[in-house]
């Protein structure tokens, strides 16, 4: 059945080449190009090692223990619900996201898409379906071929760079009208449910909101969108970056996740009781986020740069407070009716892997509901003025993750070991780099 759907889709769109794609640990696309006629006839495989490669392209010392010493292949199975035309390709090309399987036919435990599937299965067993709506921030920046040079906003159609804060400015967005219009065209061609676009507070910083829907589908859409936005920007002579904190004096970029849970049979929002009030499951979901986020921050802030964003100076959460319509808290409850009652997780950065960020956020809420964890009282004031309790670097975040055995069990102990190894390697590689700040202030002064 799936094979027929794929064959028909390839024929209808006259696809001549297929991008066989797998999201890696960082959330980037790995895979290979296959002629469409061979794609139908042959099985697709990739080395398991790509699932444990670092963001620098290296491999950890634990690679052979994580995927075996022989560097063997894993089996790839195309998902007919994740097929898209590549609108910028020079010849008719399709991109199909694949699921990774072991030789024994099991979902591969190190594939990040499978981690989300595993969490969603827990909800399915309860008769629940998570509904999510991501909000993704990013910057447009001038091309930067020299990594030693600081980033600058690009020149807009007026011939000038942005200066000052332009939050929600229509004219500031129109400075990059050609990029925005092409982005929307590409998103429409790929059936990405991009809703609104706004100008955020940073220089040439934008935010796109996605329509709410199925968690796996929305993770796929964010994964595809980040690639699409980077490609669109490149085609227009600039960079699009999803770094959490690309410029020292500008705000960071987030990937906020709105989450609600519905009963699969009735479609009713389980966060609301029959009289429309907050159900205890709603409070327990928030309690789970409060309790487990200290360990989960390693997924919401997965890179060494991520922790530069988590600062009260730039409107990013720094503690575990929650509140009603309070954007200074990391866990926000927007004003909404009973059927739209939801929780917004404001901790994840734009640099996160969307599959892992959504999976881990839902895992925290799931554990909260199952363990009946009560949250602290909602915060009424400015949470940025409260003590900072979030991890300040990736190494600290990984140590906190080790303390949460329940979260590790839900996500899979083998996966957690691999994630820990990859991110520890990245931290140690970063720690070897001597920064310009150190040369400036320590070279002759200590």
N, C-alpha and C positions, 0 to 999 in steps of 0.2 A: 504493500500500500504506500509506504513512505517513498519507496523507489519510484513508483509510478508518478507520485506527486512531483518529485524532483525532476524526473525526465520531462514531464509535461511543462514544468516551469522553464526549464532550459530551452525547450523547443519554442514555447510561446514568446520568449524574450530573445530568441535567436542568439543565445549565449555561445560564444566560441571558446571561452577560457573561464576557468573557475578558480577563485581564490579560496583555498581550503584553509580555514582560519581557526585557531585555538587561542583563547586568552591566556597569557602567562601570569606569573605571580604578581607582576607589576600592573597587570591589566592591559598590556600591549598585545598587538596581534602577531602571533607566530603561525607559520604554516608554509604552504607551497602553492605554486601555480600549476594547474593541470588542464590540458585540453579537454573540452567538454565531452568529446566522444570517449576518451579514455576514463574520465571521471565516473561515468556510468558503469563501465565494464570492470574497473579494478578497485580493490580495497585500498583505502588510504591509511598510511602509517606515518608516525613521526617518532623520533627518539624521545624516550621518557625524560631525558635530562633537561629538555627545554622547560619543563615544569619547575625546575629548581635552579634555573639560571638567575643571576643577580641583575640588577638594573644596569650594571656596568658590562654585562655579558660574560662575567666570570662564573665559576662554579665553586661551591664550598668544599671544604675538606671532607665533608660527610656525604658527598654526592653518591659514592659507590654504595654506602650503607642505605641511602634513601631510595635509590632506584635500581640497585644491583650493580655488580662490577662489570657486566658485559655490555653496558650501554645499549640495551635491547629496545625494540620498538614497542609502542603502544598502538592499539587499534583506534581509528577514528571513525565515528558514525555521524553522518550529516544530519542536522536537525531541520526538517522541512518547514518548521515554524520560524527559522532564522535564516531565510534566503533573501538576499537583496541584490539589486542591480548596482554596479559601481558606476555612478553617473559621470565621473571624471576620466574614466578609462578611454583610451583611443580606439579600442575595439570592444564589441559587446562582451562585457565581463560580469560574472556573478560572484558575489561573496557569500559563502555559506559557513556559518559557525558550526563547528563540530563538537560532539561530546567525546571524551577520552575514556577508553576502556582498557582494562588489563587483558592479557592473553587468555585469562580464564573467563572473560566475559563480564567482569564486574566493573562498575563505574570506578574510574581511577581515583584513588583518594587524594591525590595531589593536584588535581585539576580544579581550579577555583570555581568554575561553573558548576562542578559536581558538589562542591561544598555548599553552595546555595541550594542545589537540588536536595541535598541531605537535610537541611534545615526546613525547607518547604514540606518535606515528607512528614516531619514531626507535626506540623500544623495540619496536614491532610489527615493524619491519624486521629486528630481531635475533631475533625469535621469543619475546620476553619480554613479560610483563604486570606493571606495577607494582601493588602492593596497598598501600593506605594506610589509616591509622586516625587521624583528627584528634582532638585534645583541646582544647576551647575554654573559655577562662575569661572571665568577665564580672562586672560589679558591678551590683547593684541599688542605686539611689540615690534620695533624695528628689527630687521634681520641682524643677527648677532653672530657672525662667523668666528669671533674671538671670544672664548669663554672668560677671559680675564677682564673684558670690558663690561661695565654695568649696562643693564638694559635701559632702553628709552622707549617712550610711546612712539608709534609711527606717525608720519605726517599724514594728515587727513586731506580731504578734497579741497579745503581752503588753502592748503600749502603750509599750514602751521601745525605744531604739536599742541596737544591739550596742556592746559595749565590750570591748577586748582581743582576743586571737587566738583563733579558734574553728575551727582546722583539723580537718576531718573530723567536726565536731560534728553529730550527728543533730538535737539539739534546736534548734540554730541554724538549720538548714535548715527545720525545722518552724515557725519564726517566720513563714515565708513560704509555708506549706503551700498556701494557695489559689492563689498564683502558680505554684508548682511543678506542682500537679495540672493546672491549666489548660494550662501549657506542654506537659506530657506528652500531654494530650488533643489539642492542636493538632498536635504532632509525629506522633502516631499517625494522625491524619486525613490528614496529608500524606506518610505513609510515610517519615518520617525515622528512620533507624536509631540513635536516641539510646539509649545503653546505660545507663551509670551517671551519677549526679549526686552530687557531693560539695560540701561547704563548703570553700573554700580559706582561706588564712591571713588575707586582708584582711577588713575589715568589710563584711559582706553580699556577699562575693565567692564566686561559685560556679564550678564546672567541670562540663561535660558531656563524656562520652566517646562517640564514635561507633564502631559495629562496623566492623571492617575490610572493605574491598571495593575495587571499581573506582575508580580515581583521579578520573575525570571525574564519576562519580556522587556520590562523597563531596564533591567541590568544590561541586557543585550543592546538596548537602544542607546544607553549612555556610553557603552563600550564603542559602538559604531559612531556615535556623535563626536566623541573626542577625536577619533581618527578623521572624521569628515571635516571638523572645524580646522584641524591642523592643515589638511590638504587644501581646503578652500583658501585659507590665509596664504599659504605658499604660492598658490596660483595667482595671488594678487600682490606678491612681492613683500609680504610681511610674515612674521611668526605668530601663531596662536599658542599660548602656553597654559598648561594646567598645573604648573608648579604651585605649591601651597603658598609660597612667599617669594615671588620672583624679584621684587624690588624692596630695598631696605625701608624706604620712607612711605611705601604704599601699603594699603590693607592686603591681607591674604585672600586667597580664593577658596571657597568652601563648596562642598557638595551636600547640601541639606537634604534630608530624607524624611518626607511625610509618610506616616504609616498608620493604617487602620486595619482592622481584622473583621471579616464578615463570615457569617455562618454560611457554609456552602449550599445548604438546602434552601434556606429562607432568604438568603441575601441580606439579612439584617446585620447591622453593625454590632458586634458583641461588646463594644466598649460602652454601649448605652443600654440601660435597663428599659423595660417596657413602658415605664412612665417618662422616659426621655432623660432621666438623670444619669450621672456617671455610674457605671457598673463597677463592682469591685475588681473585675478583671482589668479595667482601665487603670486603676490605681496600682495594681500589681505589675502591670506592664511597665509603668513608669518606675516602680520600685526596682524592677529587674534592671532597667537601664542605669539607674543610680548605683546599684550594687556592683554591676559587672563592668561598667564603662572604664573604671581605672585600669583593668586588665585588657579590655577591648580597645583601648586607645591605640594599641600597636597596629590595629587594622584601620582605624579611622585616621591615624597619622602615621603612615607606613614608611616614610622616608626621613632622612636626616634633616632635610629642609622643612619638613612638616611642622616641627616644633617652634620654628620662628613665627609661624602664624598664630599659635595659641598664646596670645598676649592680650591683656585688657586694653593696651594702647591702640589696638586695631580691631576692636569689636569682635573678638573671637572668644569662645568659652574657655574658662580657666579653672572651673570647679564643677561640682556635681549637682548644683542647684537646678530646680525645675520651677516653672511658673506659668500662669495663665496669660497668654498674649504678651510674654515678656522676652524680648529678643536679647536681653543680656544673659539669659540662662542657656545652658547647653541643651536642655530638654524643655521644649516650648510646646504649650497646648494652644493652638490658634483658636480664635473665636469661631464657632461653627454650630450648626444644629446637631441634633442627636444622631442622625444617619451619617453625618460627615465628621463625627468626633474622631480626632486623630492626634497623634503625637509627632512632633517634628524633632528629629535628631540633628542638632546643629554642630556636632563635633567633627564629622568627617571633612577632610580637605578635598579639594578638587583633584588632588594627585592620587587619591585612593583607587584601588581596584573596585569598581562598582559591584561586582559579584560578592566580594568579601565584605564590603561595607554594609550592603543590604543584608547579607546572610548573618553577619555578626550582630547587627542592630536588632534583627528579628530574633536571633538566638537569645540575646539579653532579655528581651521582652517575654519570650516564651518561658525562660527559666523563672522570671518574676511571677508569671501567672501560675506555673506549676508549683512553685515553692511558696506562693502567696506572700511575696515580699511587699511589705507596706512601705511607701515612699515617705520621705521627710515632708513636713508641711511645705506648701508652695512658697516660693520666695516672692516677696512683694516689691522689693526695691531694686537697686542697681547691683546685680550680681558681680559686676566687674570690680566693685569696691570690696568684695569679700576675699578672704585668704585664697591664695592660689594653691590648688591641690592636684591639678593634673600633672602628669609626667612632663618633665622639661626636655627630655631627649629620648632617642629611640632605644638606647641601652636600658634606661630606667623603665620604659614602657614594656620591654620584653621581660624584665624581671617581675613586673607586676602581673603580666600574663601568666607567668609560672605559678602564681598564687591561686589561680581560679581553675580548679580541677573540673568543676561542673561545665564550665564554658569549653574547656579543652575536650571534654568527652563528647559534647554536642557537635563540635566542629571536626573531631577526629584526631586522636593522639598522633597518628603518623603524619597527618598534615601539619599539626602544630609543631612537631619536631622539625619538619622541613622549613616551615615559615620562619621559625626561630633561627635555624641555621643560615638561611638566606639573608635575613635582616641583620643578624649579628655580623656576618661577613661584610655587608654593606657599611655598617657602622665602623668596623675596624679599618676598612679601606678609606673612608672619609676621615677618620681620626689621624691618618698618616699625612694628611695634607696640611701644610703650614699656610695660614691665611695671611692676607695683606694686613689685617688688624694686628696680628702678632708681630709682623715685621715693623709696622709703624710705631707701636707703643712699647715693645719689649726688646727690640734689637739693641738699642743703646741706653735703655733706661733701667735695666735690671742687672 
